[in-house]
Amino acid sequence: MRPSRRASFPPRRINGRMPSPTSTWWCWRCHWSRRVSCWVRWGPQPPPDSVLMDLASLKAPVADAAHAAGLSARWVGCHPMAGSEQSGFGASAPGLFKGVRVWLVGHPDAEDAMTVAADLWTDLGAMPERIEAGRHDRLMALASQLPQLASTALVGVLADQGIDPKQLGPGGRDMTRLAGSSPGMWLDLLAHAPAELVDGLRRLSADVSELADDIEGGLLDRVSDRLERGRTWRRDP
């Protein structure tokens, strides 16, 4: 699969110099599992002064592929924390990135490319923040993949008990929203998920089991402590 159509942007001074008038951005939009092969197959084609970006929610494998393809100095991995369980063009919105954190991953040699990418996301109203690839993936295992699978598990319980989505209130709809995400996209990501995801799932399972034991045993003080801890964490800025 070829990279998406290149797009030109108004020139801006980067590190004291202006980019070439023919500078372009290249953003890969192929399926995640194919993205690594895209780097190797199509990597040599973009102009030498272009900045290459991908939007995958896992970064370490793509960073390794960019390095193997000799593209480390021009590649920036971008992960905007935006969107919903919907996918495709129909899920787009004009202010999708406004006020959103965007994680940026890059090689030490890609300082110029990182600056260009940060400026682009800032112009879109986002808040770019740099992070190391491995740290990003470990964070996403718990901050993104774990909530997705928890929502999927909850829906499984509700469906088995004959609960219709229309019977849910706002809280139930909030908790089950992620279950509407694309299975194909998630399976692709989960195949490369770091070990922190499995550990998080097992910790969640243990916590839920303890909650069941506490409720069954009438230990409501312990349940209250958990509820208060959750409310405090959620309300912290």
VOGU-447635 format. One record per residue (C-alpha): x, y, z; residue in three letters. Coordinates in steps of 0.001 Angstrom, whole numbers, plus 500000, padded with zeros to 6 digits. Example, Ala and Ser with C-alpha at 12.3 -4.5 7.8 and 13.67 -1.06 7.14 Angstrom:
VOGU-447635
SEZA     px     py     pz   r
SEZA 512300 495500 507800 ALA
SEZA 513670 498940 507140 SER
END
This chain:
VOGU-447635
SEZA     px     py     pz   r
SEZA 500000 500000 500000 MET
SEZA 501304 503411 499022 ARG
SEZA 501509 506337 501426 PRO
SEZA 498620 508762 501428 SER
SEZA 498638 511738 499132 ARG
SEZA 501248 514262 500149 ARG
SEZA 500183 517690 501296 ALA
SEZA 502080 520980 501219 SER
SEZA 501863 523552 504015 PHE
SEZA 502845 527221 504192 PRO
SEZA 506584 527437 504908 PRO
SEZA 507724 528393 508397 ARG
SEZA 511168 528936 509818 ARG
SEZA 512521 525822 511544 ILE
SEZA 515692 526079 513654 ASN
SEZA 516578 529377 512060 GLY
SEZA 516068 528302 508463 ARG
SEZA 513203 528109 506012 MET
SEZA 512288 524712 504566 PRO
SEZA 512482 524115 500852 SER
SEZA 509478 525463 498905 PRO
SEZA 508930 521887 497741 THR
SEZA 508915 520441 501262 SER
SEZA 506117 517947 501830 THR
SEZA 504584 515920 504599 TRP
SEZA 503917 512228 504205 TRP
SEZA 501487 510507 506521 CYS
SEZA 501011 506738 506359 TRP
SEZA 497383 505602 506530 ARG
SEZA 497721 501873 505884 CYS
SEZA 496573 499160 508306 HIS
SEZA 498844 498978 511358 TRP
SEZA 500219 495519 510632 SER
SEZA 501161 496669 507121 ARG
SEZA 502733 499905 508256 ARG
SEZA 506109 498382 509020 VAL
SEZA 506351 496873 505535 SER
SEZA 505207 500220 504096 CYS
SEZA 508281 501890 505607 TRP
SEZA 510614 499411 503987 VAL
SEZA 508839 499233 500646 ARG
SEZA 508012 502901 500102 TRP
SEZA 510518 504583 502413 GLY
SEZA 513016 505655 499709 PRO
SEZA 510376 507447 497593 GLN
SEZA 509550 510626 499560 PRO
SEZA 511745 513667 498853 PRO
SEZA 514812 513913 501096 PRO
SEZA 513550 517094 502810 ASP
SEZA 510121 515651 503693 SER
SEZA 508900 514808 507180 VAL
SEZA 507358 511365 507542 LEU
SEZA 504636 510811 510135 MET
SEZA 502422 507923 511182 ASP
SEZA 499457 507936 513548 LEU
SEZA 499644 504445 515024 ALA
SEZA 498848 503987 518698 SER
SEZA 501902 501734 519143 LEU
SEZA 505283 503260 518419 LYS
SEZA 508211 500959 519214 ALA
SEZA 507714 498585 516233 PRO
SEZA 507268 501493 513817 VAL
SEZA 510323 503261 515242 ALA
SEZA 512367 500113 514648 ASP
SEZA 511083 499878 511076 ALA
SEZA 511878 503532 510384 ALA
SEZA 515414 502960 511642 HIS
SEZA 515797 499822 509507 ALA
SEZA 514635 501757 506443 ALA
SEZA 517150 504538 507084 GLY
SEZA 514414 507066 507835 LEU
SEZA 515106 507826 511506 SER
SEZA 516161 511429 510874 ALA
SEZA 512875 512271 509116 ARG
SEZA 510313 510093 510892 TRP
SEZA 508058 511319 513693 VAL
SEZA 505563 508994 515302 GLY
SEZA 502406 510888 516253 CYS
SEZA 499569 509649 518445 HIS
SEZA 496741 512140 518974 PRO
SEZA 494613 511234 521998 MET
SEZA 491423 512105 520151 ALA
SEZA 488479 510473 518463 GLY
SEZA 485880 507979 519597 SER
SEZA 484840 504383 519062 GLU
SEZA 483777 505391 515542 GLN
SEZA 486167 505139 512607 SER
SEZA 486447 506344 509032 GLY
SEZA 485853 509713 507408 PHE
SEZA 482341 509921 508830 GLY
SEZA 483789 510117 512336 ALA
SEZA 485839 513222 511541 SER
SEZA 485109 516607 513102 ALA
SEZA 486473 520147 512510 PRO
SEZA 487762 520579 516066 GLY
SEZA 488906 516990 516555 LEU
SEZA 492409 517925 517746 PHE
SEZA 491655 521144 519622 LYS
SEZA 493100 520957 523134 GLY
SEZA 494136 517324 522658 VAL
SEZA 497482 515909 523774 ARG
SEZA 499484 514454 520876 VAL
SEZA 502373 512160 521759 TRP
SEZA 505441 512606 519564 LEU
SEZA 508114 509929 519217 VAL
SEZA 511350 510409 517315 GLY
SEZA 515004 509442 517040 HIS
SEZA 517606 511816 518539 PRO
SEZA 518673 512587 514960 ASP
SEZA 515151 513759 514099 ALA
SEZA 515215 517023 516062 GLU
SEZA 514311 519156 513033 ASP
SEZA 511507 516782 512031 ALA
SEZA 510191 516745 515606 MET
SEZA 510064 520536 515643 THR
SEZA 508192 520619 512344 VAL
SEZA 505690 518012 513556 ALA
SEZA 505170 519838 516850 ALA
SEZA 504479 523081 514992 ASP
SEZA 501950 521339 512749 LEU
SEZA 500006 519884 515677 TRP
SEZA 500145 523193 517531 THR
SEZA 498665 524913 514482 ASP
SEZA 495814 522386 514633 LEU
SEZA 495089 523407 518213 GLY
SEZA 496644 520334 519808 ALA
SEZA 499200 520066 522617 MET
SEZA 502219 518058 521394 PRO
SEZA 504352 516292 523994 GLU
SEZA 507465 514219 523416 ARG
SEZA 507820 510710 524781 ILE
SEZA 510124 507721 524262 GLU
SEZA 508628 504926 522115 ALA
SEZA 508764 502154 524697 GLY
SEZA 507379 504379 527441 ARG
SEZA 504553 505444 525132 HIS
SEZA 503581 501849 524402 ASP
SEZA 503637 500868 528075 ARG
SEZA 501470 503864 528917 LEU
SEZA 498963 503066 526160 MET
SEZA 498682 499470 527344 ALA
SEZA 497076 500759 530541 LEU
SEZA 495579 504093 529471 ALA
SEZA 494001 502928 526206 SER
SEZA 494010 499179 525635 GLN
SEZA 492973 498189 529176 LEU
SEZA 489853 500439 529197 PRO
SEZA 488901 499079 525772 GLN
SEZA 489050 495472 526927 LEU
SEZA 487302 496272 530205 ALA
SEZA 484433 497795 528240 SER
SEZA 484312 494754 525956 THR
SEZA 484212 492396 528957 ALA
SEZA 481412 494408 530571 LEU
SEZA 479336 494237 527395 VAL
SEZA 479866 490467 527326 GLY
SEZA 478356 490165 530812 VAL
SEZA 475419 492436 529953 LEU
SEZA 474702 490638 526695 ALA
SEZA 474804 487231 528383 ASP
SEZA 472205 488494 530882 GLN
SEZA 469900 489689 528106 GLY
SEZA 470428 493399 528721 ILE
SEZA 469565 495557 525718 ASP
SEZA 471710 498659 525029 PRO
SEZA 468535 500740 525043 LYS
SEZA 468027 499809 528696 GLN
SEZA 471262 501484 529782 LEU
SEZA 471419 504849 531453 GLY
SEZA 474136 507475 530918 PRO
SEZA 476626 505615 533112 GLY
SEZA 476083 502332 531340 GLY
SEZA 476387 504006 527951 ARG
SEZA 479641 505674 529028 ASP
SEZA 481091 502404 530296 MET
SEZA 480168 500430 527165 THR
SEZA 480942 503024 524480 ARG
SEZA 484382 501646 523694 LEU
SEZA 482940 498221 522982 ALA
SEZA 481662 499666 519695 GLY
SEZA 485219 500028 518367 SER
SEZA 486509 498162 515315 SER
SEZA 487618 494611 516252 PRO
SEZA 490043 494488 513331 GLY
SEZA 491887 497582 514504 MET
SEZA 492174 496338 518078 TRP
SEZA 493264 492798 517219 LEU
SEZA 496069 494273 515143 ASP
SEZA 497247 496375 518078 LEU
SEZA 496808 493694 520712 LEU
SEZA 499022 491324 518750 ALA
SEZA 501918 493717 519504 HIS
SEZA 500835 494893 522959 ALA
SEZA 503481 495062 525711 PRO
SEZA 503350 492780 528762 ALA
SEZA 501891 495605 530869 GLU
SEZA 498496 494978 529244 LEU
SEZA 498241 491383 530449 VAL
SEZA 499403 492440 533906 ASP
SEZA 496781 495200 533957 GLY
SEZA 494018 492793 532930 LEU
SEZA 494955 490395 535703 ARG
SEZA 495073 493210 538264 ARG
SEZA 491639 494370 537112 LEU
SEZA 490290 490837 537352 SER
SEZA 491657 490505 540888 ALA
SEZA 490150 493842 541957 ASP
SEZA 486734 492932 540556 VAL
SEZA 486903 489560 542307 SER
SEZA 487735 491261 545615 GLU
SEZA 484819 493657 545152 LEU
SEZA 482479 490710 544645 ALA
SEZA 483824 489037 547788 ASP
SEZA 483448 492229 549823 ASP
SEZA 479854 492792 548705 ILE
SEZA 478949 489156 549247 GLU
SEZA 480506 489276 552712 GLY
SEZA 478844 492556 553659 GLY
SEZA 482198 494361 553963 LEU
SEZA 480784 497650 552755 LEU
SEZA 483461 499717 554500 ASP
SEZA 486021 498197 552129 ARG
SEZA 483740 498862 549179 VAL
SEZA 483347 502456 550349 SER
SEZA 487112 502871 550482 ASP
SEZA 487384 501722 546874 ARG
SEZA 484608 504036 545760 LEU
SEZA 486184 507004 547505 GLU
SEZA 489595 506218 546048 ARG
SEZA 488078 506091 542567 GLY
SEZA 486221 509372 543000 ARG
SEZA 489336 511121 544321 THR
SEZA 491477 509878 541436 TRP
SEZA 488874 510899 538870 ARG
SEZA 488510 514398 540306 ARG
SEZA 492228 515134 540479 ASP
SEZA 493261 517587 537718 PRO
END
